[in-house]
Amino acid sequence: MAENGAPRGRSTRMTGKERREQLVLVGRRVFAEKGFDMTTVEEIASRAKVSKPIVYEHFGGKEGLYAVVVDREVSTLLTALEESLSDQRAHPRMLMERAALAFLAYIDENEDGFRILVRDSPVSHSVGTFSSLLTDVSRRVEVILARQLRLHSYPIKDAALYAQMLVGMVAYTGQWWLETRKPSKEVVAARMVNLSWFGLSSLEKKPELRGETKG
């Protein structure tokens, strides 16, 4: 008997949908390992055990395959983050905890995908980059912060700036944690929220630099 119980000498032919999914998974792994520039259609085809024309038939080349892989990862991460921020009745600190943990959970469960997202995208693929994804997340966080700043009579215009700072901290910490995996994602999320929340809870309405000034 052959592998998977099929009779020797016979093989089960994949449907077009199954073959496309296989190529996406193979391409995801190769892009994560080598980056876009060093990945070739030859290697993708070799690992998938198909001919190069099959890859071109489904995606038109590695650019098309890369676009599908990146768009899928962006959708997965953004969906997780949106779900974590969906309960607008929740306390802002709880929302921060959920978002930080959702981000780290995505990294933990989708290491290849996250490595692809944080790499520099090719010039031909400007949509769906990690930078544009973080911009989308920042806009959502900005809405939450603006609501809280308004309640406490703080300048609403600062919401966008603080949102960028918070999201940047989570994203950069996530990249560091990808390589270390210590401490646990729950501990990392708690530490990030601890730093950001107590910083936000003690915000000055009109902060100024305290160092010496010239002249």
N, C-alpha and C positions, 0 to 999 in steps of 0.2 A: 504493500500500500504506500502511496505517496504521502507527502506531508498534508495535514488537515484531513486525512482519511480519503482523499481522492485516489482512484485507481492509477497505478503507475502508467505513464505514457499519456495521460490525459490531464488537461488543466482547465480550470474554470475561468472563462473569459470575463473580464471586468466590464461592466456597463460603462458608458461614457461618463456618467455622473460619478461612479466609483473611481474610475481612472483619474478624473479631474481632482477628486478629493485626495487621492494618493499623491498626486504630483504637488498639491498644495502642502501636504504634510512633509514630503521630502524636501521641497524647496524651502520651507520654513526652517528645517534643521540646517541645511547647507548655508542659507543666508545668515543664520545665527552664528555659525561656526566661522565663516569666511568673510562676511560682509558682501555687499552688492557687487563691488568691482571685481573681487576675486572669484566670485561664483560664475560658473559656466553652464551653459545648457548641456554640454557633454556630461558633466558630472551629475547634474540632476537626472538626466536620462539614464546614466549608468546605475545610479543608486536605486532608481525606480524600476530598473531592468526593462526599459523600453527604448525605442529608437528616438533619435533627436526629432524627427518629424512629428512624433506624437506630442512632444512638448509644444512645438510650434503650432500644431493643430488646435490645441486647447487654449494657449495663451499668447500666441504670436511671438514668443521669445521670453527671455528672462525678465524684461521690463514689465510685461503683462502679468507674469506670475508674481513678481515682487509687489506689484500694486494690489493684487488680490490678497496676498499674505498680510501686508501692512494694513489695509482697510479692515480686514477681519480682526486684527489685534487691536486696532483703535476702537472698533465697535465693542469688543469684549471688555476692554478697560473702561471706556466711557460709560457703558451700561452699568458696570459694577459701581462706579462712582456716583452715577445719577441715582441709583437705587439707595445708596448709602445716605444721600442728601434729600431723599424724597419726602420724608416726614417733616414738614415745615413747622409742626407743632412741638417738635422735640427741642430740648434745650440746646443752644448753640454749641456748648462743650460736647454734648453727646453726638451732635452731627460731626464735629471735628474728629472725635474718636472713631466714629463709623467710617468716615472718609479715609482717614489714615490707615486703618486696618484693612479696608477694601483695597487700597493701593498696594499695600504690602502683601496681601493675600494673592492679588493678581501676579505679582512678581514671583511669589513662592510657587504658584501653580502653573505659571506660563513663562518659565525662565527664557526659553528660546525666543518667544514672542517679545519679551521686554528687551532682550539684547538687540533685536532687530529695530525696535522703536527708538532706542537711544543712540543708535549709530547715525552717522550723517547720511541723509537720504541723497540719492542721485539727483542732479539738477532737473532731470526729466520728471521727477515725482515730487512736486512741491505740495501736494494736498495730502493730508493725513499724516503729517510728520509729528514727531513727539512734541515739537514746539507748538504746533497748531492745536494739538490735543490739550496741552497744558493751558493754552489760551482759553479753550472752551471751558475747562474746569474752573479757571480763574473767574470767568464771568458768572458761573453759578455760585461760587463762594462769595463773590462781590455782592450779590443780591442778599445773601444771608447777613453779611457784615453790615451792609447799608441799613438793614432793618434794626440791627442792634445799636449802631451808632446814632441813628435817629432817636431811638428810645432814650438814650443817655445824653442827648443834645451835643453830640460830637459832629464835626464837619463831615457831611455825607460824601464829599468829594474825595476823602481819604480812603473810601472803601476799596476802590480799584487798586490803589497802591498796596494796601495791607493784604488784599487777596493775592496779588502777585508774590508778595513776600512769603505768605503761608504756603502757597502751592509750590513755590520754588524750594522751600525748606523740605517739604515732603518728598518732592521728586529727586532732589539731590541726595537726601538721606537714603531713599530707596535704591539708588544706583550703588551707593556704598554698601548697603546691606546685601545686595545681590551677590557681592563677592565674599562677604564675611559670614552671613547667615547666623551671626551671633550678636546680641542675644536674640531671643525669640521675637517673632513679629509682634506679638502682644506687648512685650516689654518695650520694643522700639516705638510702637504706636503710643503707648502710655507716656514715654519720655518726651516725644515730640509734642503731644498735646499739653503736657505739663509746662514745657517751655513756652509754647505759643499762648496758651490760655492765661497763664499768670502774667505774661507780658501784656496781653490785651486787657486783662482786668484792671491793670494799673496804668493804663494809657494816660498821658497828659494830653489835654485838649490842644495845646499849642506847643509842642516839643521844640526845644532849641538845643544846639550844641553847647556843652558846658566847658569845653576847653578854652584856652587863652586865644584871643583874636589879635590879629596884627593891628598896629597903629593906634 
